[in-house]
């Protein structure tokens, strides 16, 4: 598996590189948005570890530039930020998960594998944000919108609550008496809804993110 | 004018002999209204001067601390009443023949009211420039202009006014062209200067905070570099502090439960050097028993489980709050806890039950522990 690291802190890139070396092949890294876009186009990695906060538009700018040209690359957001607008912004731009930078090397390589396999990776914090975003009444849907996207099913809510409580996929499967594959399917479905819904809470977050820049 | 405005407040508010001030104080009426009335009456055949003189002699010069000057909403009603009384008196004097001329009395009455209103405004508390266009100012200017127009039309001077008006407008436009750019530049410079001052103040505040917190911690970390456990703890504590500072403005009123849980987690973290991750969904005011029980559960997890991390998840909604405290530590057999161990039984289960909530402890050796707390919110 070929991994690419994007982060504007050289020390952090070096640290992740050496930590992950034992688990995956790190094919390159970049410290700026422009460098990252050029290198990802050329190297076509499987997974990109993407910093949310960078000068010149941050992770969202990288995602928007290469998403269509390099469709096989999956993105995992990695950040110290715990502001929902940052995190939700990069997920809605196409990242398949979000983990905080304090994550252990084992957990990080596990998350990379999961993302490479097409699954979503939700840290407890992200699960909390999503639960917050889908609370209350859905937005007044404009005509043509799929109302199903605005709501989570009871099962999806249950899975998210377990993620927020710090349970792993296999523990959740055991507790809810379903297979790990089913848990993954629920999480992926939540991710899809998160990216496609036009609930106003998410719109608000995305808007704040844009105003920030 | 400023001298007059100043004397308005001196010597118990007296201007000439203090008649209006004293009457106003005694009747609880703004003396200003009485002054307008006396001036108007003075021009209406001189009656006002006579009455004023008599009152100045007759009225006791010292008044007890009786009536207090009334201010605020009722003022307008009193003003209207006094105004109508004066109008009635003027009309009565007019029909009685004690009258100079229509061309003098009406304009003076109008103008005096307007001037009094404007001066009154200027003599009051310092008025910020932005509030210059209050209804009172507009009314005052309107009254003065009305008085001027009435005077001019009554003396047939308004016909010659046409040329004067044209000249005046030309002069005004000319000075706007000359002074306009200068004035705009001045106000822009003021705005820029103000923004720069605010920016530098904010910058100083940020610098002060960073100096007190982050730089101190970094210095400590350099000195303790040989003790990884302490370095981690220092870094963690500083991180929490910095995040709290960054999110300072975001803690809304009514969202204190999440803040209280975070504070409890920080305390446990400090005591036992185990990271406690808190995720809160929803908002509610503090529910003290819930926070105390959650804190106890966090303490137990940090102290006994041996886990390297504790997860706390709180969800608030639909009239109840749930808190989950989970660790991936050694776990224990809840049935085998001796009855005299008060931690779980008293501080968590007993406390929740006393406040109408529930507590559930799920644990087995080797699989970690999860404490679930639930409390109905009023």
Interface residues (C-beta under 8 A of the other chain):
Chain A: X82 X83 X102 X124 X125 X127 X128 X131 X132 X135 X161 X164 X165 X166 X167
Chain B: X243 X247 X275 X277 X279 X280 X281 X282 X311 X313 X315 X317 X324 X326 X328 X370
